[in-house]
Amino acid sequence: MELAVQACGNAESSSLDGQDTSNPLYYHEAKEAFYFAAEAKAILAVRPELRSPDWQGLGEFVACGCVLEDRTIFKDVHVLPCASAWIFHGGEIERKQCYFPAGVGESISPGA
């Protein structure tokens, strides 16, 4: 069985009508399994040992009001980067890639 996981969205995105359009996908990679969920608390419910803080992520949250890159405030719980296209095969991650390069869309003017 092959599974593809794609994600798009970040903490700063919103739609034109002001509604939040971010849909982060949280994940934890372990030797025995790959866990992912729409909320970090779902992963923490099945893996309570992950409740320890990620000090860099926590510091970023306090200083910047958000956590940068793929970190969260929990150690070993991450956010799937925007535009990720990860392929799973045989229960393992076969390939991690982006479905478009960084910066695509930034040069497109509105109404184009």
C-alpha positions in Angstrom: 0.0 0.0 0.0 1.2 3.5 -0.9 0.2 6.6 1.0 0.9 10.2 0.0 0.6 13.0 2.5 0.3 16.6 1.3 0.0 19.7 3.3 -0.4 23.4 2.7 -0.9 26.3 5.0 1.0 28.1 7.7 0.2 30.2 10.8 0.2 33.4 8.9 -2.1 32.6 6.0 -5.7 33.8 5.7 -8.3 34.1 2.9 -9.6 37.3 1.4 -12.7 37.3 3.6 -10.5 37.2 6.7 -11.2 33.5 7.6 -8.2 31.5 8.7 -7.1 29.1 6.0 -4.2 27.5 7.8 -4.5 23.7 8.2 -1.3 22.5 9.8 -0.6 18.8 9.9 1.3 17.7 13.0 3.5 14.6 13.0 5.9 12.5 15.0 8.3 10.0 13.5 9.1 7.0 15.6 10.9 3.8 14.8 7.7 1.8 15.1 5.3 4.2 13.5 4.6 7.5 11.9 1.9 9.6 13.7 0.1 12.5 12.2 -3.0 14.5 13.1 -4.7 17.9 12.6 -4.0 18.8 16.2 -0.8 18.2 18.3 -3.0 17.1 21.2 -4.1 14.1 19.3 -0.5 12.8 19.0 0.1 13.7 22.7 -2.9 11.7 23.7 -1.4 8.5 22.3 2.2 9.4 23.0 2.1 11.3 26.3 5.9 11.1 26.7 6.2 13.7 24.0 4.7 16.4 26.3 8.2 17.7 27.2 8.8 21.2 25.9 10.9 22.0 22.8 12.8 24.9 24.4 13.7 26.5 21.1 10.1 26.4 19.9 8.8 27.7 23.2 11.4 30.6 23.1 10.3 31.4 19.5 6.7 31.4 20.6 7.3 33.8 23.5 9.6 36.1 21.4 7.9 36.1 18.1 4.3 35.0 18.8 4.7 31.9 16.7 7.0 28.9 16.3 9.3 29.0 13.3 10.1 26.3 10.7 8.6 22.9 11.4 8.9 23.1 15.2 6.2 23.1 17.8 6.4 23.8 21.5 6.6 20.1 22.1 9.8 18.1 21.6 9.7 15.7 18.7 6.2 16.9 17.5 6.6 18.8 14.2 4.5 20.6 11.6 4.6 19.2 8.1 6.1 22.1 6.0 3.9 23.8 3.5 3.8 22.2 0.0 5.1 18.9 1.4 4.5 15.8 -0.7 5.7 12.8 1.3 5.4 9.3 -0.1 5.0 6.3 2.2 5.4 2.7 1.0 5.6 -0.4 3.0 5.1 1.5 6.3 8.1 3.7 5.8 8.7 7.1 4.3 10.0 6.5 0.8 10.4 10.1 -0.3 10.1 13.6 1.2 9.7 16.4 -1.4 7.8 19.6 -2.2 5.1 19.6 -4.9 6.3 23.1 -5.9 9.6 24.9 -5.2 9.8 27.6 -2.4 8.9 31.1 -3.7 6.5 29.9 -6.4 3.5 32.2 -6.3 5.3 35.1 -4.6 6.0 36.8 -8.0 2.4 36.4 -9.3 0.6 39.7 -9.1 -3.1 39.7 -8.0 -5.6 39.3 -10.9 -3.0 37.6 -13.1 
